[in-house]
Amino acid sequence: MKVSELEQCLQKELLDLLPIDSVGFIDCGMEEEQAMKLKRTHGNVPFEELHAQLQHNWSSVRVGVGRKLTKGICYKIGQGRGTQHLVWIGDKVNHTEFNHDEKMWLRTMITHVGFVYQNLQLIEGLVQDLDLKREEAPPWVLRLLFRLSEQERRKLANDLHDSALQDQLVWYRKLEMLVNDDDELSANTRTNLNEISEGLLDVVHQIRETCNELRPPFLQEMGIIQAIENLIAYAQLNANFTVTFDHQDFGAELDDEYVLAVYRITQELLRNGMKHSKATHIHLQLHDEGRSVRYCYKDNGIGIEMERLQQTFDHMGLTGIRERVSGLEGETVLRTAPGEGLEVDILLPLPAEDLEQDEEHVRRTIDNHTTRPILRFPQSAEI
């Protein structure tokens, strides 16, 4: 149900069960001087005549409480995002006052509607915040999505390890026993079976590598420095560039979320250097700046024009880096030009000590449920 549908149901109920012929739904700002809007009506609603009386500050009025006006009665049915939501009910057609039973029924009905109204407002607000078609999604939304993504990665890694990998190992051992125990195999057959056995070992290795990439083992135990050095060692086995890593005097204690974020960012940067930059050397720097961490990437690759860089984000993986940093309320600065390589400067503010308890609560909740051109992505506004 949408808010508009709830209003239609309430309007129908009021008109069917009370001897009235006029109902109006009104939105007004939290402050008295803010504009009011009549958004849905049935019958004659003297909005202009009642405007001054409706200007009363409704923020102190509880949901379900009504105020008698010169014409009709007005109830507060909800509030949210700086707006008060009211329903105006016209006088009875027989010009008598509402009796005790009618007032009690109204109070009960409006209170019940108020609870539903507030929940629908909350849901619609969340849906608006989750609209990722906008230029910038709120940081908390990005953090939620990345955490959910990491959870799915862990589940997939566990499934691969416990099913596909184990099955491959079983068949490899059976094939190995067949080759070693059967003396009647021809030389050609033995050669073919050995090739199949080696192929199975390659598949086992690939599955293990995939599991390790989906769920880095012992990441928190190793710490971010050792984790990055392991990534560098692996990358240099498969690429034609060298990597230097400067992390002198880095002493910040990063929690799981920050360690994983820097790890994933490093994965994407090295992958980008391997696939797109054609670099021969990459330099990484990780510095502790008190209440923030600065992470810098620089390569001597072919570079790219800034306009083209914006158009190729999705292909180069830079969108994921930018959004992961924004999710931690950090800032990403890119510098590049044709023939001058790529620089990525990332600043990650660490959570304040007094917010650590709130961070842990959020984590548990989610688990359970330069002269060259610069492209700057500022920290997203708080909501």
C-alpha positions in Angstrom: 0.0 0.0 0.0 1.1 3.5 -0.7 0.3 6.6 1.3 -2.1 7.8 -1.3 -4.0 4.5 -1.1 -4.2 4.7 2.7 -5.7 8.2 2.4 -8.3 6.9 0.0 -9.2 4.1 2.4 -9.5 6.5 5.3 -11.6 8.9 3.3 -14.0 6.1 2.2 -14.3 4.9 5.8 -15.1 8.3 7.2 -17.7 9.1 4.5 -19.3 5.6 4.9 -19.6 5.6 8.7 -20.1 9.3 9.7 -22.9 11.6 8.6 -20.4 14.0 6.8 -19.9 14.9 3.2 -16.4 16.7 3.3 -12.9 15.4 3.9 -9.6 17.0 3.1 -5.9 15.9 3.5 -3.5 18.7 4.2 0.3 18.9 4.4 2.1 21.6 6.3 5.7 22.3 7.3 7.0 21.9 10.8 7.4 25.7 11.1 4.4 27.9 11.3 5.5 30.2 8.4 5.9 27.3 6.0 3.5 26.8 3.2 0.5 24.5 3.5 -0.9 22.3 0.7 -4.3 20.8 0.2 -3.5 17.5 -1.6 -6.7 15.5 -1.6 -10.4 16.5 -1.1 -13.9 15.3 -1.2 -16.8 17.7 -1.0 -16.4 21.3 0.0 -13.3 22.0 2.0 -13.1 25.7 3.0 -9.3 25.7 2.9 -8.8 29.4 2.5 -11.2 30.2 5.4 -9.5 27.7 7.7 -5.9 28.5 6.6 -5.1 30.7 9.6 -6.4 28.2 12.1 -4.5 25.4 10.4 -1.3 27.4 10.7 -1.0 26.3 14.3 2.3 24.5 15.0 1.3 20.8 15.0 4.7 19.5 15.9 3.8 19.3 19.6 0.5 17.5 18.8 0.5 13.7 19.0 -0.7 11.5 16.2 -4.4 10.8 16.7 -5.2 14.1 18.5 -7.7 16.5 16.9 -8.4 20.2 17.2 -11.9 21.7 16.8 -12.0 24.5 14.2 -14.7 26.9 13.4 -15.7 24.5 10.7 -15.1 20.8 11.2 -12.3 19.1 13.1 -8.7 18.5 12.1 -6.6 15.4 13.2 -2.9 14.8 12.9 -2.3 11.5 11.2 1.5 11.6 10.8 4.7 13.5 10.3 8.0 13.0 8.6 10.8 14.7 6.6 9.8 18.2 7.8 6.1 17.9 7.0 3.0 17.5 9.2 0.2 15.4 7.7 -3.4 16.3 8.7 -6.9 15.2 7.9 -9.8 17.7 8.1 -13.3 16.3 8.7 -16.3 18.5 7.9 -19.2 19.1 10.3 -22.1 16.6 10.4 -24.7 17.3 7.7 -27.4 17.5 10.4 -25.4 20.3 12.1 -25.1 18.4 15.5 -21.9 17.9 17.4 -20.1 14.6 17.3 -21.3 12.4 20.2 -19.0 10.5 22.6 -19.1 7.3 20.7 -18.3 9.0 17.4 -15.4 10.9 19.0 -14.0 7.6 20.5 -14.3 5.9 17.2 -12.6 8.8 15.4 -9.8 8.8 17.9 -9.2 5.0 17.6 -9.5 5.1 13.8 -7.1 8.0 13.4 -4.5 6.6 15.9 -4.5 3.3 14.0 -4.2 5.0 10.7 -1.4 7.1 12.1 0.7 4.0 12.9 0.3 2.7 9.4 0.8 6.2 7.9 4.1 6.6 9.7 5.3 3.2 8.5 4.4 3.9 4.9 6.1 7.3 5.1 9.3 5.6 6.4 9.1 2.9 3.6 8.6 5.5 0.9 11.5 7.6 2.3 13.8 4.5 2.3 12.8 3.7 -1.3 13.7 7.3 -2.3 17.0 7.0 -0.5 17.6 3.6 -2.2 17.0 5.1 -5.7 20.5 4.5 -7.0 19.7 6.2 -10.3 20.5 9.5 -8.6 24.0 10.9 -8.9 24.9 10.3 -5.3 23.4 7.6 -3.0 23.6 8.2 0.8 26.7 6.8 2.5 24.7 4.4 4.7 23.1 2.9 1.6 26.4 2.3 0.0 27.8 0.7 3.1 24.7 -1.5 3.4 25.0 -2.7 -0.2 28.7 -3.4 0.1 28.2 -5.3 3.4 25.4 -7.4 1.8 27.7 -8.0 -1.2 30.5 -9.2 1.0 28.1 -11.5 2.8 27.0 -13.0 -0.5 30.6 -13.4 -1.5 31.3 -15.4 1.7 28.3 -17.6 1.1 29.4 -18.3 -2.5 32.9 -19.0 -1.4 31.7 -21.5 1.3 29.4 -23.2 -1.3 32.2 -23.5 -3.8 34.6 -24.8 -1.2 32.2 -27.3 0.4 30.7 -28.7 -2.8 32.5 -28.1 -6.1 36.0 -28.1 -4.7 35.5 -31.2 -2.6 33.8 -33.1 -5.5 36.8 -32.2 -7.8 39.2 -33.5 -5.2 37.3 -36.8 -4.9 37.3 -37.4 -8.6 41.0 -36.5 -8.8 41.9 -39.0 -6.1 39.8 -41.8 -7.8 41.5 -41.0 -11.1 44.9 -41.0 -9.5 44.2 -44.4 -7.9 43.0 -45.8 -11.2 46.2 -44.7 -13.0 48.5 -45.9 -10.2 46.8 -49.3 -9.5 45.9 -50.5 -13.0 49.0 -52.1 -14.6 47.1 -53.1 -17.7 46.6 -49.6 -19.0 48.2 -48.9 -22.3 50.8 -46.1 -22.5 48.6 -43.9 -24.6 45.6 -44.3 -22.2 47.9 -43.6 -19.2 49.2 -40.5 -20.8 45.6 -39.3 -21.5 44.5 -40.0 -18.0 47.5 -38.2 -16.6 46.6 -35.1 -18.7 43.0 -35.3 -17.3 44.4 -35.6 -13.8 46.5 -32.5 -14.4 43.5 -30.7 -15.8 41.5 -31.6 -12.6 44.3 -30.2 -10.5 44.2 -27.0 -12.5 40.4 -26.7 -11.9 41.0 -27.3 -8.2 43.6 -24.6 -8.1 41.2 -22.2 -10.0 38.4 -22.9 -7.6 40.7 -22.3 -4.6 41.8 -19.0 -6.1 38.2 -18.0 -6.7 37.3 -18.8 -3.1 40.3 -16.8 -1.8 39.3 -13.8 -3.9 35.6 -14.0 -2.8 36.6 -14.5 0.9 40.2 -13.5 1.7 41.4 -16.0 4.3 42.7 -14.7 7.6 42.4 -11.1 6.4 41.9 -9.6 9.9 44.5 -11.8 11.4 47.1 -10.7 8.8 46.3 -7.1 9.0 46.1 -4.7 6.1 49.8 -4.4 5.5 50.4 -8.1 5.1 47.1 -8.4 3.1 48.3 -5.8 0.6 51.7 -7.3 0.3 50.1 -10.7 -0.5 48.0 -9.0 -3.2 51.1 -7.4 -4.7 53.0 -10.7 -4.7 50.2 -12.4 -6.5 49.7 -9.6 -9.0 53.3 -9.5 -10.0 53.2 -13.2 -10.8 50.5 -12.5 -13.5 51.5 -9.0 -14.7 54.4 -7.2 -16.4 54.7 -4.4 -13.8 56.6 -4.0 -10.6 55.0 -2.6 -7.4 56.5 -0.6 -4.6 54.5 -0.3 -1.3 55.3 2.5 1.1 53.7 2.0 4.5 56.3 3.3 7.0 55.0 4.3 10.4 51.4 3.1 9.6 50.0 2.3 13.0 46.2 2.8 12.7 44.1 0.0 14.0 41.4 -0.7 11.3 38.3 -2.7 12.0 37.1 -5.5 9.7 35.1 -3.2 7.5 38.0 -0.8 6.8 40.5 -3.6 6.3 38.2 -5.2 3.8 37.5 -1.9 2.0 41.2 -1.1 1.5 41.8 -4.7 0.4 39.1 -4.6 -2.2 40.3 -1.1 -3.4 43.8 -2.5 -3.8 42.4 -5.5 -5.8 40.6 -3.2 -8.2 43.5 -0.8 -8.6 46.0 -3.6 -9.4 43.4 -5.2 -11.7 43.0 -1.9 -13.5 46.8 -1.5 -13.8 47.0 -5.0 -15.3 44.1 -4.6 -17.8 44.0 -1.0 -18.8 47.0 1.2 -17.8 49.8 -0.7 -19.6 52.0 0.4 -16.7 55.5 -0.9 -15.9 55.6 0.4 -12.4 52.9 1.0 -9.7 53.5 2.9 -6.5 51.2 2.4 -3.4 51.3 4.5 -0.3 49.4 3.9 2.9 49.6 6.6 5.6 48.1 7.1 9.0 47.0 10.7 9.5 45.5 10.5 13.0 41.8 10.3 12.6 42.0 9.4 8.9 43.9 7.1 6.5 45.3 8.2 3.2 45.8 5.6 0.5 47.5 6.7 -2.8 48.0 4.8 -6.1 50.2 6.0 -8.9 51.2 4.3 -12.1 53.3 5.3 -15.2 50.8 3.9 -17.6 49.3 5.5 -20.7 46.8 7.7 -18.8 43.5 8.9 -20.3 41.7 12.1 -21.0 39.5 13.1 -18.1 36.3 13.2 -20.2 37.0 9.7 -21.4 37.7 8.6 -17.9 34.3 9.6 -16.7 32.7 7.7 -19.6 34.7 4.5 -18.9 34.3 4.2 -15.1 32.3 1.1 -15.3 34.9 -0.7 -17.4 37.8 0.4 -15.3 36.3 -0.5 -11.9 36.7 3.0 -10.6 33.0 3.4 -9.9 33.2 0.6 -7.4 36.2 2.3 -5.7 34.5 5.6 -5.6 31.3 4.2 -4.1 33.1 2.1 -1.6 35.0 5.2 -0.4 31.8 7.3 -0.3 30.1 4.6 1.7 32.8 5.2 4.4 32.2 9.0 4.0 35.6 9.4 2.4 36.9 11.3 -0.6 38.4 10.1 -3.9 40.5 12.3 -6.1 41.6 11.2 -9.6 44.4 12.7 -11.6 45.3 11.6 -15.1 46.2 12.9 -18.6 47.3 11.1 -21.8 50.8 9.7 -21.4 51.0 10.7 -17.8 49.6 7.7 -16.0 46.9 7.6 -13.3 46.9 8.8 -9.7 44.2 7.9 -7.2 44.2 9.7 -3.9 41.8 8.3 -1.2 41.1 9.8 2.2 39.2 7.6 4.6 38.1 9.2 7.9 38.1 6.8 10.8 35.0 6.6 13.0 35.2 8.6 16.2 35.8 6.7 19.4 32.4 7.6 20.8 30.8 6.2 17.6 32.4 2.8 17.8 29.5 1.3 19.8 27.0 2.7 17.2 29.1 1.2 14.4 29.1 -2.2 16.0 25.3 -2.0 16.5 24.9 -1.1 12.8 27.1 -4.0 11.8 25.2 -6.5 13.9 21.9 -5.2 12.5 23.0 -5.6 8.9 24.6 -9.0 9.5 21.4 -10.2 11.0 19.3 -8.7 8.3 49.1 18.8 -9.7 48.7 20.6 -13.1 46.8 17.9 -14.7 43.0 17.8 -14.6 41.5 16.7 -11.3 38.2 14.8 -10.9 37.0 15.1 -7.4 34.3 13.2 -5.6 33.3 15.0 -2.4 31.9 13.3 0.7 28.2 12.7 0.3 25.9 14.9 2.4 24.6 13.4 5.5 20.9 12.5 5.7 
